Amino acid sequence: MNDDKAKLLSGYQRMMTRVKDMWTHATHDDLHQYIDAATEKAVELEELSREEAEKISDYLRRDLNDAAEFIANTEQSLGDWMRFDLELIEARLLDTFSIMVDQTHASLDNLAEQARLAVEWQSGEITGPGTLYCESCGQEFNFHRPSYILPCANCGGVLFKRYTPDEEKTIES
Ligand SMILES: [Zn+2]
């Protein structure tokens, strides 16, 4: 892994930990304000450039929103969203990620009226724990920890998605 990849990946991990710490000592419960604060912190400490820090906070929000919307729309669990056994995720990471998803879930408004956004992940970006599939060939990739997304090992595709509840139905039928 080259320096840039490692930098983004550790930036994502550090941001999660920082947000969790701030949230644990929180005086209010707006998780997304803590993500903003953690973004500023990373820039202030010169761990990341502003552009990198904002990219990483977008990655983190994208994962949290996707998981929270999935759970809200389907009334299924975080495990159903991950699509693999939660025990495969390191306990502290799982704890941090679930708390964040719960908070994001709690702050979603009028969700029933919102269409789930069509979100894509690209190679070169960072994903949190969960499952992505290749848009071109459908190959599934399980991530048990935050990871740098590589091009699809099967077809070289660079765009990835997460399963939506509708696709789930198609697969089952
Ligand atoms: Zn592929």
Boltz pocket constraint, residues with backbone or C-beta under 6 A from the ligand:
constraints:
  - pocket:
      binder: B
      contacts: [[A, 134], [A, 135], [A, 136], [A, 137], [A, 138], [A, 139], [A, 152], [A, 153], [A, 154], [A, 155], [A, 156], [A, 157]]
      max_distance: 6.0
